Amino acid sequence: MVRGKIEIKKIENVTSRQVTFSKRRNGLFKKAHELSVLCDAQVAAIVFSQSGRLYEYSSSEMDKTIERYGKFSNDYFVPGRPQVELYLQELKKEMDIMVKKIELLELHQRKLMGQGLGSCSAAELQVIDTQIEKSLRLVRSRKAELYADQLRKLKEKERELLDERRRLHEEEIRERLVRPRLPVTLHSEKDETESGCRTKHSSEVETDLFIGLPVARV
């Protein structure tokens, strides 16, 4: 049996109207739940009955959904917050203020670098001079700290090298003290006798001195 179309108009019968409201409300929340699950969508539904009773459904926290809706709707007002259009106007004003501050800082930086000083008065130049001197003192102080730190590290390195050199020298001395001595070679009596004979034989060599022609010796 084909269900006929229902004319969309207010139901005059109070009982029928309440029954239809209950059925259609449940159907609406069911469809909203299916939509959120099937399409991974953030869905929220708010329904007030004729008597003023509230019915709601939300796939996530209702407050976050309402807050998100307020960010995308210019006609929606979140209590305690301005409308989106006013909020954007405030952001624009803040942006303009920030741009002006950046321009002033860039101008001041150029003056500190010695650029664009033609329009500066004597008082302004004095202020710039004071700021530069202060900056120089800070830079020199930091530079001195770095140099002192480098010098300290070099001294520590030098001390380590001296300690290592002293240690190696002590090890060398200990090795010399414990190194075994070479044995002394003792000559035997035979060697002494042979040596004495060689000395005596050498002493018996003739050394006669004569004058004249050499004579053949027998």
C-alpha positions in Angstrom: 0.0 0.0 0.0 1.4 3.3 -1.1 1.4 5.9 1.6 -0.2 9.1 0.4 1.4 12.5 0.7 0.5 14.6 3.7 -0.4 18.2 3.3 2.2 20.3 5.0 0.2 22.6 7.3 -0.5 23.0 11.0 -2.3 20.1 12.6 -5.3 21.5 14.3 -5.9 18.5 16.6 -3.8 18.9 19.7 -3.4 15.2 20.4 -2.5 14.4 16.8 -0.1 17.3 16.8 1.7 16.1 19.9 2.0 12.5 18.5 3.3 13.8 15.2 5.8 16.0 16.9 7.2 13.2 19.0 7.5 10.8 16.0 9.0 13.4 13.7 11.4 14.7 16.4 12.7 11.2 16.9 13.0 10.7 13.2 14.9 13.9 12.8 17.4 13.0 15.5 17.9 9.5 14.0 18.6 11.0 10.6 21.1 13.5 12.2 22.9 10.6 13.9 23.0 8.6 10.6 24.4 11.7 8.8 27.1 12.2 11.4 28.2 8.6 11.3 28.0 7.9 7.6 29.6 11.2 6.5 31.8 11.9 9.5 30.0 15.3 9.9 29.5 17.4 12.9 25.8 17.7 13.3 23.7 19.4 15.9 19.9 19.8 16.1 17.9 22.0 18.5 14.1 21.8 18.8 11.7 23.7 21.0 8.2 22.3 21.4 5.1 24.5 21.3 5.1 24.4 25.1 8.7 25.7 25.2 10.4 22.4 26.1 13.9 21.9 24.7 15.1 18.9 22.7 18.5 18.7 21.3 21.0 16.3 19.6 24.7 16.8 18.8 27.3 14.4 17.4 29.9 16.2 19.6 29.7 18.7 22.4 26.9 21.1 21.8 28.8 24.2 23.1 31.7 23.6 20.7 29.3 23.2 17.8 27.5 26.4 18.7 30.8 28.2 19.0 31.9 26.9 15.7 28.6 28.0 14.1 29.1 31.5 15.5 32.4 31.9 13.8 30.9 31.3 10.4 27.6 33.1 10.8 27.5 36.9 10.8 23.9 36.9 12.1 24.6 34.7 15.0 25.5 36.2 18.4 27.5 34.3 21.0 26.9 35.7 24.5 30.0 37.5 25.8 31.6 37.8 22.3 31.2 40.4 19.5 29.7 39.5 16.2 32.0 38.1 13.5 31.9 41.4 11.5 32.8 43.5 14.6 35.4 40.9 15.5 37.0 41.2 12.1 37.0 45.0 12.3 38.8 44.8 15.7 41.4 42.5 14.1 41.9 44.9 11.2 42.5 47.8 13.7 45.0 45.8 15.6 46.7 44.9 12.4 47.0 48.5 11.3 48.4 49.4 14.7 51.0 46.6 14.4 52.0 47.8 10.9 52.6 51.3 12.1 54.7 50.0 15.0 56.8 48.0 12.6 57.3 51.0 10.4 58.5 53.1 13.4 60.8 50.4 14.5 62.3 50.0 11.0 62.8 53.8 10.8 64.5 53.8 14.2 66.7 51.0 13.2 67.8 52.9 10.0 68.7 55.9 12.2 70.8 53.7 14.5 72.6 52.5 11.4 73.3 56.1 10.5 70.7 56.4 7.7 68.0 59.0 7.4 69.5 61.4 10.0 68.8 64.5 7.9 65.4 65.1 9.5 66.6 64.5 13.1 66.9 67.3 15.6 69.8 67.8 18.0 67.8 66.2 20.8 66.9 63.2 18.7 70.5 62.8 17.7 71.6 62.9 21.3 69.1 60.1 22.1 70.4 58.0 19.3 74.0 58.6 20.4 73.1 57.6 24.0 71.5 54.4 22.7 74.4 53.5 20.5 76.9 54.0 23.4 74.8 51.8 25.6 74.6 49.2 22.9 78.4 49.4 22.4 79.0 48.8 26.1 76.8 45.8 26.1 78.6 44.4 23.0 82.0 45.0 24.5 81.0 43.4 27.8 79.7 40.3 26.0 82.9 40.3 23.8 85.1 40.4 27.0 83.1 37.5 28.5 83.7 35.4 25.4 87.4 36.2 25.3 87.7 35.4 29.0 85.9 32.1 28.5 88.2 31.2 25.6 91.3 32.1 27.6 90.1 29.9 30.5 89.6 27.0 28.1 93.1 27.5 26.7 94.6 27.6 30.1 92.8 24.4 31.0 94.1 22.8 27.8 97.7 23.9 28.6 97.4 22.5 32.1 96.2 19.2 30.7 99.2 19.1 28.3 101.7 19.8 31.0 100.2 17.1 33.2 100.4 14.7 30.3 104.0 15.7 29.6 104.9 15.2 33.3 103.2 11.8 33.4 105.1 10.6 30.4 108.4 11.9 31.8 107.8 10.0 35.1 107.0 6.8 33.2 110.2 7.2 31.2 112.2 7.5 34.4 110.5 4.5 36.0 111.3 2.4 32.9 115.0 3.4 33.1 115.2 2.4 36.7 113.7 -1.0 36.2 115.6 -1.7 33.0 118.1 -4.7 33.5 121.8 -3.9 33.4 124.1 -5.6 30.9 126.4 -8.2 32.6 130.2 -7.3 32.8 132.4 -9.7 30.8 135.3 -11.1 32.9 138.5 -12.1 31.1 139.9 -15.4 31.9 143.5 -16.1 33.0 144.2 -17.6 29.6 143.2 -14.4 27.9 145.4 -12.4 30.2 148.3 -14.7 29.5 147.8 -14.5 25.8 147.6 -10.8 26.0 150.8 -10.6 28.1 152.6 -12.7 25.6 151.5 -10.6 22.7 152.8 -7.5 24.6 156.1 -9.2 25.4 156.6 -10.3 21.8 155.8 -6.9 20.6 158.4 -5.5 23.0 161.2 -7.8 21.6 161.0 -6.3 18.1 164.5 -5.1 17.1 164.8 -1.3 17.0 168.6 -1.0 16.3 169.6 2.3 14.8 172.4 2.3 12.2 173.7 4.7 9.7 174.6 3.8 6.1 173.2 1.8 3.3 170.7 -0.7 4.2 172.1 -4.2 4.7 170.2 -7.3 4.1 169.5 -9.1 7.3 169.9 -12.7 7.8 
